[in-house]
Amino acid sequence: MENRKINIMIVDDHAVVRLGLASIVEKNDSYIVCCDAGTSSEAYEKLDKFSPDLILLDCKLPDGDGVTMCYQIKSKYPNIKIIIISAFCDDYMIKEALQAGADGYLMKTIDKNMILSSVERVLSGEKSFDPLLIHTLINQSKEGSVKAKLTNREVEIISRIAQGFTNKEIGKEMYISEKTVRNYISRIFEKIGVNNRTEAALYWIERNK
């Protein structure tokens, strides 16, 4: 059992990407791609059958998103390592992935050798993030500390928070789920530098006197 190969699952809606990732991963003789999938539903079907140790998971899938899938897999199988692979350099998406329990987040443009080293780091218990993402997050956090910009959607939500609406009430009014409301609120808190709803309400009221 000590010499058993590490099972890796690849989930991406493009067959060429799956083949490319498989060829990179299997350069390490200790790893084997036990299965792949082009949709989240297909991945869920194969999860129990193949018992992967690590999943390379596309951020966007035809029938769902990688962050939600990461959360669901981690809830049921906390020992499975997951690296999100994305075409988007989005600080909010990265933070969502971290909250969902992702062990790594890589851009699809990353060097192939770094993919393999990221897999190795994650399997050893570390976190692994694309250097480009780290650089972008640092720059964005510096800019955000000076000037917080809320989207129209975030303005709608913070104004309702200031009015005393609950997450459920906000969701009902805006036709979105409570989870989506919570995600928006977390992002608002980060942008304006507050820790709770009361502070957010005061922030909004103060700026709209």
PAZAPA-4460 file (N, C-alpha, C; in steps of 0.05 Angstrom, whole numbers, plus 32768, in hexadecimal, padded with zeros to 4 digits):
% residues 209
    n_x    n_y    n_z   ca_x   ca_y   ca_z    c_x    c_y    c_z   seq   type   mol
   8010   7FE8   8000   8000   8000   8000   8011   8019   8000     1      M     A
   8029   8017   800B   803A   802F   800D   8042   8039   7FF1     2      E     A
   8043   8027   7FDD   804C   802F   7FC3   8034   8036   7FB0     3      N     A
   801D   8037   7FBB   8006   803D   7FAA   8008   8058   7F9E     4      R     A
   7FFF   805B   7F85   8000   8074   7F77   7FEB   8087   7F82     5      K     A
   7FF0   80A1   7F80   7FDD   80B6   7F87   7FC9   80B9   7F71     6      I     A
   7FAF   80B6   7F78   7F9A   80B9   7F64   7F92   80D6   7F60     7      N     A
   7F93   80DF   7F47   7F8C   80FA   7F41   7F75   80FB   7F2D     8      I     A
   7F61   810B   7F33   7F4A   810F   7F22   7F4B   812A   7F15     9      M     A
   7F45   812C   7EFB   7F45   8145   7EEC   7F29   814C   7EE3    10      I     A
   7F20   8163   7EEB   7F05   816C   7EE3   7F06   8186   7ED3    11      V     A
   7F01   8184   7EB9   7F01   819C   7EA8   7EF0   8195   7E90    12      D     A
   7EE2   81AA   7E85   7ECF   81A5   7E70   7EDD   81A2   7E54    13      D     A
   7EF7   81A7   7E53   7F05   81A5   7E3A   7F17   818C   7E3A    14      H     A
   7F12   817A   7E28   7F21   8160   7E27   7F3F   8165   7E23    15      A     A
   7F46   8179   7E13   7F62   817F   7E0E   7F70   8188   7E27    16      V     A
   7F63   8198   7E38   7F6E   81A0   7E51   7F72   8188   7E64    17      V     A
   7F5F   8176   7E64   7F61   815F   7E75   7F78   814D   7E6D    18      R     A
   7F7C   814A   7E53   7F93   813A   7E49   7FAD   8148   7E50    19      L     A
   7FAE   8162   7E4D   7FC6   8171   7E53   7FCE   816F   7E70    20      G     A
   7FBA   8172   7E81   7FC0   8170   7E9E   7FC8   8154   7EA6    21      L     A
   7FBC   8140   7E99   7FC3   8124   7E9F   7FE0   811E   7E98    22      A     A
   7FE8   8128   7E81   8004   8124   7E78   8018   8131   7E8A    23      S     A
   8010   8148   7E95   8022   8156   7EA8   8024   8147   7EC2    24      I     A
   800D   8140   7ECD   800B   8133   7EE7   801A   8118   7EE7    25      V     A
   8017   8109   7ED2   8022   80EE   7ED2   8040   80ED   7ECB    26      E     A
   804C   8105   7EC9   8069   8106   7EC7   8076   80FD   7EE1    27      K     A
   8066   8100   7EF7   806F   80F6   7F11   8065   80D9   7F13    28      N     A
   8077   80C6   7F15   806F   80AA   7F15   805E   80A2   7F2C    29      D     A
   805D   80B3   7F41   804D   80AD   7F58   802F   80B4   7F54    30      S     A
   8029   80C2   7F3F   800E   80CC   7F3A   8001   80BD   7F23    31      Y     A
   7FE7   80B9   7F24   7FD8   80AD   7F0E   7FBD   80BC   7F0C    32      I     A
   7FB5   80C2   7EF4   7F9B   80CE   7EF0   7F87   80B7   7EF0    33      V     A
   7F78   80B5   7F06   7F66   809E   7F09   7F4C   80A2   7EF9    34      C     A
   7F45   80BC   7EF4   7F2D   80C1   7EE4   7F2C   80DE   7EDD    35      C     A
   7F1B   80E5   7ECA   7F16   8101   7EC4   7EF8   8105   7EBE    36      D     A
   7EF0   811F   7EBD   7ED4   8125   7EB9   7ED2   8141   7EAB    37      A     A
   7EBD   8144   7E9B   7EB8   815D   7E8D   7EA3   816E   7E9A    38      G     A
   7E94   8163   7EAD   7E7F   8172   7EBB   7E80   816B   7ED9    39      T     A
   7E73   817B   7EE9   7E72   8176   7F06   7E62   815C   7F0B    40      S     A
   7E4C   8158   7EFD   7E3B   8141   7F02   7E4A   8127   7EFB    41      S     A
   7E5A   8128   7EE6   7E6B   8111   7EDF   7E80   810C   7EF4    42      E     A
   7E8B   8122   7EFF   7EA0   8120   7F13   7E94   8113   7F2D    43      A     A
   7E7C   811C   7F35   7E70   8111   7F4D   7E6B   80F3   7F4A    44      Y     A
   7E64   80EA   7F32   7E5E   80CE   7F2D   7E78   80BD   7F30    45      E     A
   7E8E   80C9   7F29   7EA8   80BA   7F29   7EB6   80BC   7F44    46      K     A
   7EAE   80CE   7F54   7EBC   80D4   7F6D   7EBE   80BC   7F7F    47      L     A
   7EA8   80AF   7F85   7EA8   8097   7F97   7EB6   807F   7F8A    48      D     A
   7EB3   807C   7F70   7EBE   8065   7F62   7EDD   8066   7F62    49      K     A
   7EE8   807E   7F5D   7F05   807F   7F59   7F15   808A   7F71    50      F     A
   7F08   8095   7F85   7F14   809F   7F9E   7F2F   80AE   7F99    51      S     A
   7F2D   80C5   7F8C   7F46   80D4   7F86   7F52   80E0   7FA0    52      P     A
   7F6C   80E3   7FA0   7F7A   80F0   7FB6   7F7A   810E   7FB2    53      D     A
   7F7A   8116   7F98   7F7B   8133   7F91   7F6B   8137   7F78    54      L     A
   7F5E   814F   7F77   7F4E   8156   7F5F   7F58   8170   7F54    55      I     A
   7F5E   8170   7F3A   7F64   8189   7F2B   7F49   8192   7F1F    56      L     A
   7F3E   81A8   7F29   7F22   81AF   7F24   7F1F   81C9   7F16    57      L     A
   7F13   81C9   7EFF   7F0E   81E1   7EEF   7EFB   81F3   7EFF    58      D     A
   7EFF   820D   7EFE   7EEE   8220   7F0C   7ED3   8223   7F00    59      C     A
   7ED1   8220   7EE6   7EB7   8223   7ED8   7EB1   8209   7EC9    60      K     A
   7E99   81FE   7ECE   7E91   81E6   7EC1   7E75   81EA   7EB4    61      L     A
   7E6E   81DA   7EA0   7E54   81DF   7E92   7E3C   81DD   7EA5    62      P     A
   7E3E   81CD   7EBA   7E27   81C9   7ECC   7E2C   81D2   7EE8    63      D     A
   7E3F   81E4   7EEC   7E45   81EE   7F07   7E5F   81FC   7F08    64      G     A
   7E68   8202   7F20   7E82   8210   7F24   7E93   8200   7F37    65      D     A
   7EAE   8203   7F33   7EC1   81F3   7F42   7EC1   81FA   7F60    66      G     A
   7EBB   8213   7F67   7EBC   821B   7F83   7EA5   820D   7F93    67      V     A
   7E8D   820C   7F87   7E77   81FE   7F94   7E7D   81E1   7F96    68      T     A
   7E88   81D6   7F81   7E8E   81B9   7F81   7EA4   81B3   7F96    69      M     A
   7EB7   81C5   7F98   7ECD   81C2   7FAC   7EC1   81C0   7FC8    70      C     A
   7EAF   81D3   7FCE   7EA2   81D3   7FE8   7E93   81B9   7FEE    71      Y     A
   7E84   81B0   7FDA   7E74   8198   7FDE   7E86   817F   7FE1    72      Q     A
   7E9B   817D   7FD2   7EAE   8166   7FD4   7EBC   8167   7FEF    73      I     A
   7EC5   817E   7FF7   7ED4   8181   8010   7EC2   817B   8028    74      K     A
   7EA8   8181   8026   7E95   817C   803B   7E92   815E   8040    75      S     A
   7E93   814F   802A   7E8F   8132   802C   7EAA   8123   802E    76      K     A
   7EBE   812D   8020   7ED8   811F   801F   7EEE   8134   8027    77      Y     A
   7EF1   813B   8040   7F04   814F   8048   7F21   8149   8042    78      P     A
   7F28   8130   803E   7F43   8128   8039   7F4C   812A   801C    79      N     A
   7F39   812E   800A   7F40   8131   7FED   7F4B   814D   7FE9    80      I     A
   7F62   814F   7FDD   7F6F   8169   7FD7   7F63   8173   7FBC    81      K     A
   7F5E   818D   7FBB   7F52   819A   7FA4   7F62   81B2   7F9B    82      I     A
   7F6A   81B3   7F82   7F76   81CA   7F76   7F63   81D5   7F61    83      I     A
   7F5A   81EE   7F65   7F49   81FB   7F51   7F5B   8206   7F3B    84      I     A
   7F53   8201   7F22   7F61   820C   7F0B   7F4F   821E   7EFB    85      I     A
   7F57   8237   7EF8   7F45   824B   7EED   7F52   825C   7ED7    86      S     A
   7F41   8266   7EC5   7F4A   8279   7EB1   7F47   8296   7EBB    87      A     A
   7F3C   8299   7ED3   7F36   82B3   7EDD   7F48   82BB   7EF5    88      F     A
   7F53   82D3   7EF4   7F63   82DD   7F0B   7F51   82EF   7F1B    89      C     A
   7F41   82E4   7F2D   7F2D   82F3   7F3B   7F31   82EE   7F59    90      D     A
   7F37   8304   7F68   7F3C   8301   7F84   7F24   82F6   7F94    91      D     A
   7F0C   82FE   7F8B   7EF4   82F4   7F99   7EF1   82D6   7F95    92      Y     A
   7EF6   82CD   7F7D   7EF4   82B0   7F77   7F09   82A1   7F87    93      M     A
   7F21   82AC   7F8A   7F36   829E   7F99   7F2D   829C   7FB6    94      I     A
   7F23   82B1   7FC2   7F1A   82B1   7FDE   7F02   829D   7FE1    95      K     A
   7EF1   829C   7FCD   7EDA   8289   7FCE   7EE5   826C   7FCE    96      E     A
   7EFA   8268   7FBD   7F06   824D   7FBC   7F12   8245   7FD6    97      A     A
   7F20   8258   7FE3   7F2C   8253   7FFD   7F17   824C   8012    98      L     A
   7F01   825B   8012   7EEB   8256   8025   7EDF   823B   8020    99      Q     A
   7EE0   8232   8007   7ED4   8218   8000   7EE7   8201   8007   100      A     A
   7F00   8208   800F   7F13   81F4   8018   7F27   81EB   8003   101      G     A
   7F2A   81FB   7FED   7F3D   81F4   7FD8   7F5A   81F4   7FE3   102      A     A
   7F6A   81E2   7FDA   7F86   81E0   7FE3   7F99   81F0   7FD0   103      D     A
   7F8E   81F8   7FB9   7F9F   8207   7FA6   7F8D   8214   7F92   104      G     A
   7F99   8229   7F84   7F8A   8237   7F6F   7F9F   823F   7F5B   105      Y     A
   7F9C   8235   7F42   7FAF   823A   7F2D   7FA1   8246   7F15   106      L     A
   7FB0   8256   7F06   7FA6   8261   7EED   7FAC   824C   7ED7   107      M     A
   7F9C   824B   7EC2   7FA0   8238   7EAC   7FB9   823F   7E9C   108      K     A
   7FC3   8257   7EA0   7FDB   8260   7E91   7FF5   8259   7EA0   109      T     A
   7FF2   824C   7EB6   800A   8246   7EC6   801C   8233   7EB8   110      I     A
   8036   8235   7EBD   804A   8223   7EB1   8045   8206   7EBA   111      D     A
   8047   81F4   7EA7   8041   81D8   7EAC   8051   81CC   7EC3   112      K     A
   806A   81D5   7EC6   807B   81CB   7EDC   8070   81D3   7EF8   113      N     A
   8064   81EB   7EF8   8059   81F5   7F11   803F   81E7   7F19   114      M     A
   8031   81DC   7F05   8019   81CC   7F0B   8022   81B3   7F1B   115      I     A
   8037   81A6   7F11   8040   818E   7F1F   804B   8194   7F3B   116      L     A
   8059   81AA   7F3D   8064   81B1   7F58   804D   81B9   7F6B   117      S     A
   8038   81C5   7F60   8021   81CD   7F70   8013   81B4   7F7B   118      S     A
   8010   81A0   7F69   8004   8186   7F72   8015   817A   7F88   119      V     A
   802F   817B   7F85   8041   816F   7F9A   803E   817E   7FB4   120      E     A
   803C   8199   7FB3   803A   81A8   7FCC   801F   81A3   7FDA   121      R     A
   800A   81A2   7FCA   7FF0   819E   7FD6   7FEE   8182   7FE2   122      V     A
   7FF9   816E   7FD5   7FF9   8153   7FE0   8009   8150   7FF9   123      L     A
   801C   8162   7FFD   802D   8162   8015   8020   8172   802C   124      S     A
   8008   817D   8026   7FFA   818B   803B   7FFB   81AA   803A   125      G     A
   8009   81B4   8025   800B   81D1   8023   7FF5   81DC   8011   126      E     A
   7FF3   81F7   8010   7FE1   8205   7FFD   7FF2   820D   7FE6   127      K     A
   7FE6   8210   7FCE   7FF5   8218   7FB7   7FE5   822B   7FA5   128      S     A
   7FF1   8243   7FA0   7FE3   8256   7F90   7FF5   8261   7F7A   129      F     A
   7FE9   8267   7F63   7FF7   8272   7F4D   8004   828C   7F55   130      D     A
   801E   8290   7F50   802C   82A9   7F57   801F   82C2   7F4C   131      P     A
   8013   82BF   7F34   8005   82D6   7F28   7FED   82DF   7F3A   132      L     A
   7FDF   82CC   7F45   7FC9   82D2   7F57   7FD1   82E0   7F70   133      L     A
   7FE7   82D7   7F7B   7FF2   82E3   7F94   7FF9   8300   7F8F   134      I     A
   8006   8305   7F78   800E   8320   7F71   7FF6   8332   7F6D   135      H     A
   7FE1   8327   7F5F   7FC9   8337   7F5A   7FBA   833D   7F74   136      T     A
   7FB8   8329   7F86   7FAA   832D   7F9F   7FB8   8343   7FB0   137      L     A
   7FD2   8343   7FB0   7FE1   8357   7FC0   7FDB   8373   7FB5   138      I     A
   7FDC   8376   7F9A   7FD7   8390   7F8E   7FBA   8399   7F93   139      N     A
   7FA7   8386   7F90   7F8B   838D   7F94   7F85   8395   7FB1   140      Q     A
   7F92   8388   7FC4   7F8D   838E   7FE0   7F98   83AA   7FE7   141      S     A
   7FAE   83B2   7FDA   7FB9   83CD   7FDE   7FA6   83E2   7FD3   142      K     A
   7F9B   83DC   7FBB   7F88   83EF   7FAF   7F6E   83F0   7FBE   143      E     A
   7F65   83D9   7FC8   7F4C   83D8   7FD6   7F4D   83E6   7FF1   144      G     A
   7F65   83E8   7FFD   7F67   83F5   8017   7F63   8413   8014   145      S     A
   7F68   841D   7FFB   7F65   843A   7FF6   7F49   8440   7FEC   146      V     A
   7F3F   842F   7FDA   7F26   8436   7FCD   7F15   841C   7FC9   147      K     A
   7EFF   841A   7FD7   7EEE   8403   7FD4   7ED8   8409   7FC0   148      A     A
   7ED5   83F8   7FAC   7EC1   83FC   7F98   7EAC   83E5   7F99   149      K     A
   7E94   83ED   7F9E   7E7E   83D9   7F9F   7E70   83D8   7F84   150      L     A
   7E6A   83BF   7F7C   7E5A   83BC   7F64   7E3D   83C4   7F69   151      T     A
   7E2D   83C7   7F54   7E11   83CE   7F58   7E03   83B9   7F69   152      N     A
   7E09   83A0   7F65   7DFD   838A   7F74   7E04   838C   7F91   153      R     A
   7E1D   8393   7F97   7E26   8395   7FB3   7E1A   83AD   7FC0   154      E     A
   7E15   83C3   7FB1   7E08   83DA   7FBB   7DEB   83D3   7FC4   155      V     A
   7DDD   83C4   7FB3   7DC2   83BB   7FB9   7DC2   83AB   7FD3   156      E     A
   7DD6   839A   7FD7   7DD6   8389   7FEF   7DDD   8399   8008   157      I     A
   7DF2   83AA   8006   7DF9   83B9   801E   7DE4   83CD   8026   158      I     A
   7DD5   83D8   8013   7DBF   83EA   801A   7DA9   83DB   8029   159      S     A
   7DA5   83C2   8022   7D91   83B2   8030   7D9A   83AA   804C   160      R     A
   7DB5   83A5   804E   7DC0   839F   8068   7DBB   83B7   807B   161      I     A
   7DC0   83CF   8070   7DBC   83E7   8080   7D9F   83EB   8088   162      A     A
   7D8D   83DF   8078   7D70   83E1   807F   7D67   83CB   8092   163      Q     A
   7D7A   83B9   8098   7D74   83A4   80AC   7D69   838A   80A0   164      G     A
   7D6C   8387   8085   7D63   836E   8078   7D74   8357   8081   165      F     A
   7D68   833F   8083   7D78   8326   8088   7D82   831C   806D   166      T     A
   7D94   8308   806E   7D9E   82FC   8055   7D87   82F0   8045   167      N     A
   7D75   82E3   8054   7D5E   82D6   8046   7D4D   82EA   8038   168      K     A
   7D48   8301   8046   7D37   8316   803A   7D45   8323   8022   169      E     A
   7D5F   8327   8024   7D6E   8332   800D   7D6D   831F   7FF5   170      I     A
   7D71   8305   7FFB   7D70   82F1   7FE6   7D55   82F1   7FD8   171      G     A
   7D40   82F2   7FE8   7D25   82F2   7FDC   7D20   830A   7FCB   172      K     A
   7D28   8321   7FD4   7D24   833A   7FC5   7D34   833B   7FAB   173      E     A
   7D4C   832F   7FAC   7D5E   8331   7F95   7D5F   8317   7F84   174      M     A
   7D4E   8303   7F8C   7D4C   82EA   7F7D   7D67   82DB   7F7B   175      Y     A
   7D75   82DA   7F92   7D8E   82CB   7F94   7D8D   82BB   7FAD   176      I     A
   7D9E   82A6   7FAF   7D9E   8295   7FC6   7DAB   82A2   7FDE   177      S     A
   7DA5   8297   7FF6   7DB2   82A2   800E   7DD0   829F   800D   178      E     A
   7DD9   8289   8002   7DF6   8284   8000   7E03   829A   7FEE   179      K     A
   7DF6   82A1   7FD8   7E00   82B6   7FC7   7E01   82D1   7FD6   180      T     A
   7DEC   82D6   7FE6   7DEB   82EE   7FF6   7E03   82EF   8009   181      V     A
   7E08   82D8   8016   7E1F   82D7   8029   7E39   82DC   801B   182      R     A
   7E3C   82D1   8003   7E54   82D5   7FF3   7E58   82F3   7FED   183      N     A
   7E43   8300   7FE4   7E44   831D   7FDE   7E4C   832D   7FF7   184      Y     A
   7E3F   8326   800E   7E44   8334   8026   7E62   8331   802F   185      I     A
   7E6D   8319   802C   7E89   8315   8033   7E9B   8327   8022   186      S     A
   7E94   8329   8009   7EA4   833A   7FF7   7EA1   8357   7FFE   187      R     A
   7E89   835F   8005   7E84   837B   800D   7E95   8382   8026   188      I     A
   7E94   8370   803A   7EA3   8374   8052   7EC1   8378   804C   189      F     A
   7ECC   8368   803A   7EE8   836A   8033   7EEE   8384   8025   190      E     A
   7EDC   838C   8014   7EE0   83A5   8004   7EE0   83BE   8016   191      K     A
   7ECE   83BF   8029   7ECB   83D7   8039   7ED9   83D5   8054   192      I     A
   7EE5   83BE   8059   7EF5   83BB   8071   7EE5   83BA   808B   193      G     A
   7ECF   83AB   808B   7EBF   83A8   80A4   7EBD   838A   80AA   194      V     A
   7EB4   8384   80C3   7EB3   8368   80CC   7E97   835D   80D0   195      N     A
   7E83   836F   80D0   7E68   8365   80D5   7E53   8377   80C8   196      N     A
   7E3A   836E   80CB   7E24   837C   80BE   7E1F   8398   80CA   197      R     A
   7E23   839B   80E4   7E1F   83B5   80F0   7E32   83C9   80E6   198      T     A
   7E4C   83C1   80E4   7E60   83D3   80D9   7E5B   83DA   80BC   199      E     A
   7E51   83C6   80AD   7E4B   83CB   8091   7E34   83DF   808E   200      A     A
   7E20   83DC   809F   7E09   83EE   809F   7E11   840A   80A6   201      A     A
   7E22   840D   80BA   7E2C   8427   80C2   7E3C   8434   80AC   202      L     A
   7E4D   8423   809F   7E5D   842D   8088   7E4B   8439   8073   203      Y     A
   7E36   842A   806C   7E23   8433   8057   7E14   844C   805F   204      W     A
   7E0A   844C   8077   7DFA   8463   8081   7E0B   847C   8081   205      I     A
   7E24   8479   808B   7E37   848F   808E   7E3C   849C   8072   206      E     A
   7E3E   848C   805E   7E45   8496   8043   7E2D   849E   8033   207      R     A
   7E15   849B   803F   7DFD   84A3   8030   7DEC   84B7   8040   208      N     A
   7DF9   84C6   8051   7DEB   84DA   8061   7DE1   84F1   804F   209      K     A
***
